[in-house]
Amino acid sequence: MVLGSDVKSAIRKYAIKNAMDYGKASEGAVMSKVISLFPGSKSDMGLLRSEVKSEVDKVNSMARNAIDEEYSAYSDEFKAAEATKAQKSALHSFSIPGAEHGKFVTRFPPEPGGYLHIGHAKPIFIEDELRKAYSGKLMLYFDDTNPDNERQEFVDSIKEDLAWLGLKFDSEYYASDAIPSLYQYASSVIGKGMAYVCTCNTLEVKKSRDSGIACSHKSQDNATNLGLWEKMLNGGFGDNEAIVRLNSDLGSVNTTMRDPTLFRIKHSPHYRQGKKYHVWPTYDFCTPIMDSTNGITDVVRSKEYEMRDELYFAVLDALGLRNPRITSFSRLEISNNATSKRKIRELIASKQIAGYDDPRLVTIRALKRRGILPAAIREFALSFGMGKSESVVDISVLLNINRKMADKGAKRLFFIESPAEMHVKGLEGVKGISMRLHPSVDLGNRTYYAKSDVLIGSEDAKGLRPGDVVRLKEAYNVRIDSISGSITASYGGSENIEAKKISWVNKDGSVKCCLWDIGPLLSGDSFNEGSIIEKCGVAEGYASNLDEGDIVQFEKYGFYKLDSKAEMRFLSL
Ligand SMILES: [Zn+2]
């Protein structure tokens, strides 16, 4: 297969646009743009990837003014595309048929058994949009009825992450605080013969669900069931020795309806309730009751729960409780990343990642550490609307939104990878230079005295020959005298001349630092060994004024956030 000329010209155009927007073109961003325009090009990913790589490399080695020039040739076309995109996203309306202004109440229901991740961002921001649209309420509901999983640390981290995302709640409540009333609801359904106590072991329960054949407990009379229920509450059973099951339909096509578990026994202490309870409701029993009794009008959730909707309403019907309305949309997933607790724990245990805030992850704290702005997460999460078509998205889409937002505040600095020394005769005593920290936003200037020892990149150094005249970007022209051993040159004026421009920094005051380029965490199902590429070198002296969290754009390298001031480590955005 060969790529069509239309695909090839799109690769070139978007590499130029990407370099124009972010200082440097990124393979991932160009790939996803081209694939979105030409889905057919995916049929030979290897070919596409190599074509993109070669074009991105070419563009990244071009001088800035050449990129500017080529960009302006395409700019009308880009403007038209941006306008269509803006129109499209304005079309996403966040609404629910039948929802009423002033009467809308929804909730965000995390289990405090882990950290929030990008997948949670979509429901929470949609809920927040709906709250605004209907002048309604948004509650924070901790679904905490599994003492084995849950910890106060997770409650705290969830609240901290939500606050960082800019979300405010009208009230906050916990399922575990409602256990006594949940027991009463249980007694009521058991007493009516709508649920029964089953003492089969886990394997037998599974077998009976798979085969659709009832165990003997399903036909127990109500008095026997109530007696066993009392025994459960009084501590007469150990963990997993008895469960309460909905007396439903073992032959149901919807497997969640095959006499699901409503209560189970767990004697381990609970982070919030201590040893007060050992009979715990399942999500399926607890959630509909908590929603209905707390005034929730609308449950807004991703569609992997759709199978459970029938059960949700069956529990409420058995109790004669009001039904909230459920609206589902597709789940948001990031390709080549991990959000499951099990997978993340494995990666931490094998020391492949450092913790839940490892910048390769898509937990909210990892995104925060990496320099992703809350507003970018919001825009990204909402850009998919409330539709049901699956969204597995490359993280570059989020990064692109973020870079656009970060751009205005990002100071432009020089970074030199594996520096080479250059001694410039006649430079000492020349007027110092003052350079803008941003080309179009007034972020101030940085000023350097002229010093005879400067550092340039070893790649640039390799291309130099005696007699060459080059321009140290935005500053001085120099003529190369000798390149044997160290490089020596002579000062040749400051006026902007037509000459090769190279990045440089004063050796005096330069700051050692390392840039971490962050790539996909996983490759298929396994850990991507190349997920961090470290580039070490020096940055210009101004870098010592930066604070942790500051975002900069290193010319020719792209956007980075200062992650550790002690180690002068920057993370790629
Ligand atoms: Zn049984």
Residues whose N, C-alpha, C, O or C-beta is under 5 A from the ligand:
A	BS01	ZN	C198 T199 C200 C215 S216 H217
